[in-house]
Amino acid sequence: MERLDIYSSSADSKSDSSDDNENMAGKPGVSPDNQGQSFVYQELPARITNPVKLAALLRTQFGVGKYEVSMIRSVYNVGTPRRLSWTERSLCRGL
């Protein structure tokens, strides 16, 4: 029978697992699984976009790891397999 060493580094790495698609603030992040996929990129102004609503919309519409989000100069750059509709974009508004 194998004995579990509670001080081993492998036990620590298992406890630190988190959602690869979100950063520490719960905002959408870039997934490394997106390499080789083609995306349509759109810009959403950060001052009128709720990051929690954006993350929820992208996760429900496209699934975990099937989109990219980055923020440059108060603008979310969103890469998705298809363009977001005006209705979908309006669902992300509000803070």
All heavy atoms as an XYZ file, in Angstrom:
738
protein
N       0.840     -1.165      0.000
C       0.000      0.000      0.000
C       0.895      1.240      0.000
O       1.852      1.317      0.747
C      -0.903     -0.025      1.234
C      -1.769      1.186      1.285
S      -3.275      1.100      2.284
C      -2.783      0.503      3.842
N       0.546      2.231     -0.860
C       1.342      3.441     -0.990
C       0.952      4.441      0.088
O      -0.215      4.629      0.393
C       1.100      4.050     -2.373
C       1.980      5.222     -2.659
C       1.763      5.727     -4.069
O       1.420      4.933     -4.927
O       1.926      6.928     -4.250
N       1.945      5.087      0.646
C       1.706      6.067      1.695
C       1.714      7.462      1.083
O       2.583      7.794      0.292
C       2.804      5.953      2.742
C       2.518      6.753      3.975
C       3.590      6.506      5.002
N       4.037      7.816      5.444
C       5.169      8.055      6.032
N       6.029      7.093      6.214
N       5.477      9.244      6.417
N       0.732      8.279      1.441
C       0.632      9.632      0.922
C       1.485     10.562      1.772
O       1.332     10.622      2.987
C      -0.828     10.106      0.933
C      -1.080     11.520      0.463
C      -0.669     11.655     -1.003
C      -2.529     11.888      0.627
N       2.392     11.252      1.132
C       3.247     12.205      1.818
C       2.564     13.574      1.766
O       2.439     14.172      0.694
C       4.616     12.254      1.147
C       5.589     13.164      1.880
O       5.246     13.651      2.977
O       6.684     13.374      1.352
N       2.107     14.064      2.894
C       1.370     15.327      2.902
C       2.260     16.527      2.631
O       1.781     17.618      2.368
C       0.615     15.530      4.235
C       1.591     15.555      5.404
C      -0.447     14.480      4.415
C       0.959     15.964      6.715
N       3.557     16.347      2.676
C       4.476     17.452      2.429
C       5.028     17.458      1.015
O       5.885     18.256      0.686
C       5.634     17.398      3.428
C       5.155     17.509      4.851
C       5.163     16.404      5.684
C       4.667     18.713      5.338
C       4.700     16.498      6.985
C       4.198     18.811      6.638
C       4.214     17.701      7.455
O       3.768     17.799      8.726
N       4.537     16.591      0.160
C       5.073     16.526     -1.201
C       4.534     17.677     -2.038
O       3.467     18.215     -1.793
C       4.718     15.201     -1.866
O       3.338     15.158     -2.124
N       5.274     18.058     -3.044
C       4.869     19.164     -3.908
C       3.713     18.776     -4.818
O       2.968     19.627     -5.266
C       6.054     19.650     -4.743
O       6.512     18.601     -5.573
N       3.538     17.495     -5.116
C       2.435     17.082     -5.983
C       1.098     17.276     -5.297
O       0.104     17.586     -5.932
C       2.600     15.625     -6.422
O       2.554     14.776     -5.294
N       1.033     17.130     -3.990
C      -0.211     17.371     -3.265
C      -0.573     18.852     -3.322
O      -1.735     19.214     -3.413
C      -0.083     16.907     -1.816
N       0.436     19.730     -3.273
C       0.177     21.162     -3.341
C      -0.345     21.567     -4.705
O      -1.197     22.431     -4.815
C       1.451     21.949     -3.038
C       1.904     21.779     -1.596
O       1.054     21.456     -0.744
O       3.100     21.973     -1.337
N       0.157     20.977     -5.771
C      -0.278     21.357     -7.109
C      -1.715     20.942     -7.366
O      -2.429     21.597     -8.110
C       0.655     20.767     -8.167
O       0.556     19.363     -8.155
N      -2.174     19.861     -6.751
C      -3.560     19.439     -6.936
C      -4.515     20.390     -6.250
O      -5.592     20.657     -6.744
C      -3.759     18.021     -6.388
C      -3.085     16.968     -7.221
C      -3.300     15.600     -6.622
C      -2.517     14.548     -7.395
N      -2.613     13.239     -6.767
N      -4.142     20.941     -5.121
C      -5.032     21.835     -4.393
C      -5.099     23.218     -5.027
O      -6.010     23.972     -4.742
C      -4.588     21.954     -2.938
O      -3.326     22.575     -2.871
N      -4.149     23.576     -5.875
C      -4.133     24.882     -6.502
C      -4.838     24.902     -7.841
O      -4.759     25.885     -8.558
C      -2.683     25.370     -6.704
C      -2.010     25.702     -5.388
O      -2.737     25.921     -4.394
O      -0.768     25.740     -5.358
N      -5.516     23.820     -8.208
C      -6.171     23.795     -9.514
C      -7.317     24.784     -9.514
O      -8.043     24.937     -8.550
C      -6.674     22.390     -9.832
O      -7.670     22.036     -8.919
N      -7.474     25.484    -10.636
C      -8.542     26.465    -10.776
C      -9.017     26.462    -12.214
O      -8.448     25.812    -13.073
C      -8.033     27.853    -10.390
O      -7.000     28.243    -11.256
N     -10.067     27.207    -12.473
C     -10.616     27.306    -13.813
C      -9.598     28.011    -14.709
O      -9.198     29.131    -14.426
C     -11.931     28.091    -13.775
C     -12.668     28.094    -15.078
O     -12.187     27.435    -16.030
O     -13.723     28.739    -15.156
N      -9.174     27.361    -15.794
C      -8.164     27.933    -16.677
C      -8.665     29.143    -17.441
O      -7.890     29.872    -18.028
C      -7.682     26.883    -17.696
C      -6.864     25.801    -17.036
O      -6.303     26.057    -15.950
O      -6.794     24.695    -17.604
N      -9.959     29.360    -17.438
C     -10.510     30.418    -18.255
C     -10.797     31.690    -17.475
O     -11.333     32.636    -18.015
C     -11.791     29.916    -18.911
C     -12.095     30.655    -20.164
O     -11.185     31.105    -20.835
N     -13.355     30.808    -20.470
N     -10.474     31.735    -16.210
C     -10.690     32.929    -15.431
C      -9.442     33.260    -14.652
O      -8.723     32.394    -14.199
C     -11.863     32.743    -14.478
C     -13.179     32.632    -15.183
C     -14.336     32.589    -14.216
O     -14.094     32.710    -13.001
O     -15.458     32.438    -14.667
N      -9.209     34.565    -14.489
C      -8.069     34.982    -13.699
C      -8.497     35.156    -12.247
O      -9.613     34.828    -11.876
C      -7.446     36.256    -14.286
C      -8.423     37.406    -14.325
O      -9.439     37.407    -13.638
N      -8.126     38.399    -15.136
N      -7.635     35.692    -11.408
C      -7.902     35.778     -9.973
C      -9.115     36.648     -9.661
O      -9.780     36.466     -8.671
C      -6.673     36.331     -9.246
C      -5.473     35.414     -9.334
S      -5.753     33.822     -8.573
C      -5.689     34.293     -6.862
N      -9.428     37.625    -10.483
C     -10.546     38.526    -10.224
C     -11.867     37.973    -10.746
O     -12.892     38.625    -10.651
C     -10.265     39.882    -10.862
N     -11.867     36.786    -11.336
C     -13.092     36.210    -11.863
C     -13.454     36.746    -13.229
O     -14.543     36.525    -13.728
N     -12.546     37.459    -13.839
C     -12.796     38.028    -15.158
C     -12.338     37.053    -16.222
O     -11.476     36.225    -15.983
C     -12.059     39.355    -15.300
C     -12.569     40.391    -14.315
C     -11.816     41.665    -14.430
C     -12.325     42.645    -13.385
N     -11.515     43.820    -13.293
N     -12.930     37.146    -17.407
C     -12.538     36.219    -18.457
C     -11.069     36.344    -18.819
O     -10.528     37.432    -18.812
C     -13.411     36.608    -19.642
C     -14.088     37.851    -19.270
C     -13.926     38.085    -17.798
N     -10.441     35.237    -19.140
C      -9.033     35.223    -19.495
C      -8.803     34.501    -20.809
O      -9.730     34.065    -21.467
N      -7.562     34.372    -21.165
C      -7.196     33.713    -22.413
C      -6.837     32.271    -22.116
O      -6.041     31.988    -21.234
C      -6.003     34.435    -23.072
C      -5.590     33.718    -24.335
C      -6.369     35.868    -23.385
N      -7.433     31.363    -22.831
C      -7.164     29.949    -22.646
C      -6.106     29.489    -23.635
O      -6.154     29.855    -24.805
C      -8.448     29.155    -22.860
O      -8.179     27.789    -22.824
N      -5.143     28.668    -23.214
C      -4.114     28.191    -24.134
C      -4.655     27.157    -25.121
O      -3.988     26.813    -26.074
C      -3.070     27.566    -23.212
C      -3.815     27.209    -21.986
C      -4.905     28.233    -21.845
N      -5.877     26.653    -24.922
C      -6.451     25.639    -25.803
C      -6.945     26.219    -27.125
O      -7.373     25.484    -27.998
C      -7.631     24.947    -25.112
C      -7.194     24.217    -23.859
O      -6.013     23.817    -23.797
O      -8.022     24.060    -22.956
N      -6.899     27.535    -27.281
C      -7.471     28.176    -28.458
C      -6.530     28.213    -29.653
O      -6.877     28.768    -30.673
C      -7.896     29.599    -28.113
C      -9.063     29.609    -27.158
O      -9.832     28.658    -27.096
N      -9.187     30.670    -26.405
N      -5.369     27.657    -29.543
C      -4.414     27.714    -30.638
C      -4.938     26.906    -31.819
O      -5.411     25.796    -31.674
C      -3.067     27.187    -30.178
C      -2.472     28.041    -29.077
C      -1.212     27.444    -28.516
O      -0.725     26.436    -28.986
N      -0.668     28.082    -27.503
N      -4.879     27.493    -33.007
C      -5.326     26.810    -34.205
C      -6.774     27.081    -34.555
O      -7.232     26.689    -35.616
N      -7.529     27.751    -33.703
C      -8.916     28.086    -33.990
C      -8.978     29.483    -34.576
O      -8.195     30.347    -34.227
C      -9.763     28.026    -32.724
C      -9.868     26.659    -32.121
C     -10.730     26.662    -30.873
O     -11.317     27.671    -30.518
N     -10.806     25.535    -30.211
N      -9.935     29.718    -35.464
C     -10.096     31.054    -36.020
C     -11.205     31.771    -35.257
O     -12.236     31.190    -34.955
C     -10.428     30.988    -37.507
O     -11.650     30.322    -37.698
N     -10.956     33.022    -34.919
C     -11.890     33.813    -34.148
C     -12.250     35.090    -34.881
O     -11.468     35.618    -35.665
C     -11.300     34.202    -32.791
C     -11.148     33.053    -31.844
C      -9.899     32.635    -31.447
C     -12.249     32.396    -31.347
C      -9.748     31.578    -30.566
C     -12.115     31.337    -30.468
C     -10.861     30.930    -30.082
N     -13.424     35.601    -34.571
C     -13.858     36.926    -34.988
C     -13.650     37.813    -33.767
O     -14.103     37.481    -32.674
C     -15.351     36.911    -35.386
C     -15.831     38.307    -35.720
C     -15.585     35.959    -36.529
N     -12.935     38.909    -33.942
C     -12.624     39.784    -32.815
C     -13.521     41.017    -32.824
O     -13.769     41.607    -33.872
C     -11.151     40.210    -32.842
C     -10.242     39.060    -32.491
C      -9.741     38.223    -33.466
C      -9.937     38.794    -31.164
C      -8.938     37.148    -33.140
C      -9.126     37.727    -30.828
C      -8.631     36.904    -31.824
O      -7.837     35.836    -31.490
N     -14.004     41.362    -31.640
C     -14.829     42.549    -31.458
C     -14.299     43.325    -30.260
O     -13.735     42.739    -29.338
C     -16.287     42.164    -31.184
C     -16.977     41.543    -32.370
C     -18.386     41.107    -32.014
O     -18.574     40.012    -31.529
N     -19.345     41.967    -32.248
N     -14.510     44.631    -30.275
C     -14.094     45.478    -29.165
C     -15.324     45.915    -28.389
O     -16.306     46.359    -28.973
C     -13.339     46.698    -29.675
C     -12.017     46.349    -30.326
C     -11.257     47.584    -30.773
O     -11.831     48.698    -30.764
O     -10.086     47.429    -31.145
N     -15.254     45.765    -27.058
C     -16.323     46.209    -26.171
C     -15.732     47.194    -25.176
O     -14.751     46.868    -24.500
C     -16.939     45.026    -25.419
C     -17.532     43.898    -26.253
C     -17.987     42.762    -25.347
C     -18.697     44.406    -27.068
N     -16.303     48.397    -25.058
C     -15.765     49.369    -24.103
C     -15.885     48.857    -22.669
O     -16.961     48.440    -22.237
C     -16.617     50.613    -24.309
C     -17.571     50.307    -25.403
C     -17.439     48.897    -25.792
N     -14.799     48.880    -21.934
C     -14.783     48.330    -20.579
C     -15.617     49.156    -19.606
O     -16.169     48.601    -18.661
C     -13.349     48.233    -20.077
N     -15.741     50.437    -19.825
C     -16.464     51.272    -18.855
C     -17.963     50.992    -18.834
O     -18.627     51.300    -17.856
C     -16.199     52.749    -19.103
C     -16.767     53.250    -20.390
C     -16.455     54.700    -20.590
N     -17.137     55.121    -21.808
C     -17.288     56.341    -22.174
N     -16.808     57.302    -21.429
N     -17.917     56.626    -23.284
N     -18.510     50.401    -19.909
C     -19.935     50.072    -19.916
C     -20.184     48.567    -19.980
O     -21.316     48.126    -20.125
C     -20.676     50.771    -21.073
C     -20.126     50.331    -22.418
C     -20.642     52.277    -20.910
C     -20.945     50.805    -23.614
N     -19.121     47.768    -19.865
C     -19.249     46.309    -19.936
C     -18.985     45.701    -18.568
O     -17.959     45.968    -17.952
C     -18.256     45.731    -20.955
O     -18.495     46.344    -22.233
C     -18.418     44.235    -21.094
N     -19.902     44.879    -18.113
C     -19.753     44.179    -16.839
C     -18.958     42.899    -17.104
O     -19.426     42.029    -17.839
C     -21.131     43.854    -16.265
C     -21.063     43.220    -14.901
O     -20.140     42.490    -14.583
N     -22.067     43.500    -14.092
N     -17.757     42.761    -16.521
C     -16.919     41.590    -16.810
C     -17.539     40.266    -16.358
O     -17.322     39.235    -16.993
C     -15.614     41.874    -16.076
C     -15.954     42.891    -15.054
C     -17.111     43.686    -15.597
N     -18.325     40.282    -15.298
C     -18.966     39.053    -14.819
C     -20.042     38.605    -15.812
O     -20.141     37.422    -16.153
C     -19.559     39.266    -13.408
C     -20.332     38.047    -12.955
C     -18.458     39.610    -12.423
N     -20.838     39.579    -16.294
C     -21.864     39.254    -17.286
C     -21.233     38.797    -18.597
O     -21.729     37.876    -19.251
C     -22.762     40.463    -17.545
C     -23.656     40.818    -16.388
C     -24.508     42.019    -16.731
C     -25.404     42.432    -15.591
N     -26.216     43.616    -15.946
N     -20.117     39.429    -18.987
C     -19.419     39.035    -20.205
C     -18.902     37.607    -20.097
O     -19.085     36.798    -21.015
C     -18.261     39.996    -20.489
C     -17.387     39.681    -21.696
C     -18.209     39.709    -22.982
C     -16.230     40.666    -21.780
N     -18.283     37.277    -18.977
C     -17.761     35.922    -18.774
C     -18.885     34.891    -18.806
O     -18.751     33.827    -19.416
C     -17.004     35.838    -17.462
N     -19.999     35.199    -18.159
C     -21.137     34.271    -18.130
C     -21.710     34.070    -19.522
O     -22.019     32.939    -19.927
C     -22.202     34.791    -17.176
N     -21.843     35.146    -20.282
C     -22.378     35.042    -21.641
C     -21.470     34.207    -22.527
O     -21.929     33.298    -23.225
C     -22.552     36.429    -22.257
C     -22.949     36.402    -23.732
C     -24.444     36.175    -23.862
C     -22.524     37.650    -24.433
N     -20.171     34.485    -22.489
C     -19.229     33.751    -23.335
C     -19.173     32.275    -22.967
O     -19.119     31.406    -23.835
C     -17.840     34.383    -23.247
C     -17.719     35.795    -23.814
C     -16.351     36.372    -23.516
C     -18.024     35.826    -25.297
N     -19.221     31.980    -21.676
C     -19.171     30.585    -21.226
C     -20.427     29.822    -21.656
O     -20.338     28.687    -22.100
C     -19.018     30.528    -19.710
C     -18.678     29.152    -19.200
C     -18.452     29.103    -17.701
N     -17.422     30.034    -17.272
C     -17.628     31.054    -16.421
N     -18.798     31.248    -15.884
N     -16.627     31.838    -16.087
N     -21.595     30.455    -21.559
C     -22.833     29.762    -21.938
C     -22.982     29.642    -23.450
O     -23.465     28.626    -23.944
C     -24.076     30.460    -21.360
O     -24.103     31.815    -21.791
C     -24.083     30.398    -19.855
N     -22.551     30.651    -24.192
C     -22.711     30.625    -25.648
C     -21.676     29.750    -26.356
O     -21.999     29.093    -27.339
C     -22.633     32.048    -26.224
C     -23.792     32.919    -25.856
C     -25.096     32.417    -26.456
O     -25.168     31.995    -27.602
N     -26.140     32.442    -25.646
N     -20.428     29.761    -25.859
C     -19.349     29.098    -26.585
C     -18.667     27.973    -25.811
O     -17.959     27.177    -26.405
C     -18.301     30.134    -27.005
C     -18.890     31.254    -27.822
C     -19.025     32.514    -27.289
C     -19.341     31.023    -29.105
C     -19.584     33.541    -28.027
C     -19.905     32.041    -29.850
C     -20.031     33.306    -29.308
N     -18.841     27.906    -24.513
C     -18.198     26.867    -23.715
C     -16.851     27.325    -23.187
O     -16.242     28.269    -23.683
N     -16.389     26.634    -22.182
C     -15.123     26.975    -21.536
C     -13.963     26.755    -22.511
O     -13.853     25.708    -23.131
C     -14.926     26.123    -20.262
C     -13.565     26.377    -19.642
C     -16.026     26.404    -19.261
N     -13.116     27.772    -22.654
C     -11.932     27.662    -23.497
C     -12.174     27.857    -24.983
O     -11.268     27.672    -25.782
N     -13.370     28.267    -25.373
C     -13.684     28.445    -26.791
C     -13.740     29.912    -27.196
O     -14.320     30.261    -28.211
C     -15.031     27.787    -27.131
C     -15.107     26.320    -26.786
C     -14.148     25.505    -27.610
C     -14.328     24.028    -27.280
N     -13.268     23.210    -27.755
N     -13.152     30.774    -26.385
C     -13.121     32.204    -26.675
C     -11.869     32.811    -26.058
O     -11.196     32.182    -25.258
C     -14.372     32.908    -26.137
C     -14.567     32.743    -24.645
C     -13.989     33.628    -23.752
C     -15.320     31.692    -24.140
C     -14.153     33.476    -22.393
C     -15.497     31.533    -22.781
C     -14.910     32.431    -21.913
O     -15.082     32.274    -20.561
N     -11.571     34.034    -26.471
C     -10.420     34.768    -25.926
C     -10.876     36.162    -25.517
O     -11.706     36.761    -26.204
C      -9.320     34.929    -26.970
C      -8.650     33.658    -27.379
C      -7.562     33.896    -28.418
O      -7.456     35.014    -28.955
O      -6.826     32.949    -28.680
N     -10.331     36.650    -24.422
C     -10.622     38.011    -23.974
C      -9.329     38.634    -23.468
O      -8.599     38.018    -22.697
C     -11.673     38.039    -22.841
C     -11.913     39.461    -22.366
C     -12.972     37.410    -23.296
N      -9.064     39.836    -23.930
C      -7.949     40.611    -23.390
C      -8.428     42.048    -23.219
O      -9.406     42.462    -23.853
C      -6.728     40.544    -24.312
O      -7.022     41.132    -25.554
N      -7.745     42.788    -22.375
C      -8.109     44.184    -22.168
C      -6.904     45.063    -22.451
O      -5.834     44.850    -21.900
C      -8.588     44.439    -20.746
C      -8.966     45.882    -20.498
S      -9.250     46.221    -18.779
C     -11.014     46.269    -18.784
N      -7.101     46.012    -23.352
C      -6.055     46.971    -23.697
C      -6.686     48.349    -23.700
O      -7.679     48.580    -24.412
C      -5.438     46.662    -25.071
C      -4.819     45.269    -25.066
C      -4.408     47.721    -25.449
C      -4.336     44.810    -26.417
N      -6.156     49.245    -22.881
C      -6.617     50.640    -22.808
C      -8.127     50.745    -22.610
O      -8.820     51.408    -23.378
C      -6.195     51.401    -24.059
C      -4.707     51.535    -24.186
C      -4.344     52.453    -25.325
N      -2.914     52.487    -25.474
C      -2.283     52.156    -26.586
N      -2.956     51.799    -27.648
N      -0.979     52.201    -26.636
N      -8.635     50.075    -21.621
C     -10.053     50.125    -21.234
C     -11.000     49.622    -22.317
O     -12.133     50.074    -22.431
C     -10.450     51.549    -20.835
O      -9.701     51.965    -19.725
N     -10.525     48.678    -23.116
C     -11.362     48.048    -24.136
C     -11.153     46.542    -24.057
O     -10.019     46.065    -24.078
C     -11.011     48.551    -25.563
C     -11.783     47.795    -26.618
C     -11.258     50.043    -25.677
N     -12.265     45.797    -23.937
C     -12.179     44.341    -23.993
C     -12.091     43.920    -25.449
O     -12.946     44.294    -26.265
C     -13.419     43.683    -23.364
C     -13.469     43.775    -21.869
C     -14.421     44.569    -21.237
C     -12.581     43.064    -21.074
C     -14.476     44.651    -19.867
C     -12.625     43.154    -19.698
C     -13.582     43.947    -19.101
O     -13.634     44.033    -17.735
N     -11.077     43.166    -25.804
C     -10.947     42.579    -27.130
C     -11.410     41.130    -27.007
O     -10.740     40.312    -26.387
C      -9.500     42.652    -27.621
C      -9.056     44.086    -27.775
O      -9.667     44.848    -28.491
N      -7.999     44.458    -27.072
N     -12.560     40.829    -27.595
C     -13.205     39.532    -27.436
C     -13.091     38.760    -28.744
O     -13.536     39.235    -29.789
C     -14.695     39.710    -27.051
C     -15.353     38.366    -26.855
C     -14.823     40.561    -25.806
N     -12.496     37.579    -28.678
C     -12.390     36.691    -29.830
C     -13.325     35.502    -29.645
O     -13.207     34.771    -28.666
N     -14.255     35.331    -30.580
C     -15.239     34.257    -30.507
C     -15.360     33.583    -31.869
O     -14.974     34.162    -32.888
C     -16.622     34.806    -30.086
O     -16.999     35.856    -30.981
C     -16.596     35.341    -28.670
N     -15.927     32.377    -31.921
C     -16.090     31.701    -33.211
C     -17.022     32.436    -34.182
O     -16.923     32.269    -35.384
C     -16.690     30.343    -32.836
C     -16.281     30.117    -31.423
C     -16.235     31.480    -30.807
N     -17.925     33.259    -33.657
C     -18.817     34.073    -34.494
C     -18.989     35.434    -33.832
O     -18.654     35.620    -32.672
C     -20.174     33.399    -34.669
C     -20.922     33.222    -33.366
C     -22.372     32.809    -33.570
N     -23.014     32.522    -32.310
C     -23.488     33.441    -31.465
N     -23.369     34.720    -31.752
N     -24.067     33.074    -30.332
N     -19.508     36.388    -34.585
C     -19.740     37.718    -34.031
C     -20.838     37.674    -32.979
O     -21.818     36.934    -33.119
C     -20.139     38.707    -35.124
C     -19.000     39.048    -36.059
C     -19.367     40.168    -37.015
N     -19.636     41.434    -36.369
C     -18.709     42.290    -35.933
N     -17.437     41.992    -36.070
N     -19.041     43.417    -35.364
N     -20.671     38.473    -31.933
C     -21.729     38.620    -30.944
C     -22.813     39.536    -31.506
O     -22.509     40.565    -32.117
C     -21.178     39.231    -29.651
C     -20.145     38.416    -28.883
C     -19.614     39.222    -27.709
C     -20.751     37.120    -28.398
N     -24.059     39.165    -31.298
C     -25.170     39.991    -31.775
C     -25.310     41.218    -30.879
O     -24.760     41.280    -29.781
C     -26.472     39.185    -31.761
O     -26.859     38.910    -30.431
N     -26.087     42.202    -31.357
C     -26.330     43.394    -30.552
C     -27.040     43.025    -29.260
O     -26.787     43.605    -28.207
C     -27.144     44.417    -31.335
C     -26.310     45.133    -32.353
C     -26.312     44.941    -33.692
C     -25.321     46.130    -32.091
N     -25.380     45.758    -34.286
C     -24.770     46.499    -33.325
C     -24.861     46.749    -30.935
C     -23.777     47.469    -33.431
C     -23.873     47.712    -31.048
C     -23.342     48.053    -32.282
N     -27.922     42.056    -29.322
C     -28.636     41.602    -28.121
C     -27.660     41.000    -27.117
O     -27.726     41.300    -25.918
C     -29.713     40.570    -28.491
O     -30.587     41.146    -29.459
C     -30.492     40.135    -27.278
N     -26.752     40.146    -27.588
C     -25.764     39.538    -26.696
C     -24.849     40.596    -26.087
O     -24.519     40.540    -24.904
C     -24.929     38.511    -27.454
C     -25.719     37.272    -27.831
C     -24.966     36.363    -28.770
O     -24.157     36.841    -29.593
O     -25.209     35.145    -28.686
N     -24.456     41.573    -26.890
C     -23.589     42.641    -26.390
C     -24.307     43.482    -25.349
O     -23.733     43.887    -24.351
C     -23.104     43.507    -27.546
C     -22.152     42.766    -28.464
C     -21.808     43.555    -29.679
N     -21.018     44.717    -29.326
C     -20.480     45.538    -30.204
N     -20.643     45.327    -31.502
N     -19.784     46.569    -29.815
N     -25.606     43.728    -25.564
C     -26.357     44.539    -24.606
C     -26.571     43.809    -23.284
O     -26.721     44.438    -22.236
C     -27.702     44.979    -25.194
O     -28.539     43.859    -25.386
N     -26.577     42.466    -23.304
C     -26.709     41.688    -22.065
C     -25.494     41.862    -21.154
O     -25.587     41.592    -19.949
C     -26.909     40.218    -22.386
C     -28.234     39.834    -23.031
C     -28.229     38.371    -23.444
C     -29.396     40.111    -22.085
N     -24.368     42.293    -21.711
C     -23.129     42.459    -20.943
C     -22.976     43.862    -20.374
O     -21.984     44.147    -19.705
C     -21.923     42.150    -21.826
S     -21.914     40.488    -22.452
N     -23.918     44.726    -20.651
C     -23.786     46.111    -20.199
C     -24.181     46.260    -18.750
O     -24.950     45.487    -18.206
C     -24.659     47.010    -21.049
C     -24.139     47.072    -22.451
C     -24.542     48.292    -23.136
N     -23.893     48.286    -24.441
C     -24.177     49.117    -25.379
N     -25.102     50.011    -25.202
N     -23.537     49.061    -26.519
N     -23.670     47.314    -18.156
C     -24.008     47.642    -16.774
C     -22.945     47.184    -15.811
O     -22.271     46.193    -16.037
N     -22.780     47.938    -14.787
C     -21.790     47.604    -13.766
C     -22.458     47.379    -12.475
O     -22.996     46.769    -11.886
C     -20.770     48.741    -13.604
C     -19.968     49.037    -14.854
C     -19.114     50.259    -14.638
C     -19.075     47.866    -15.194
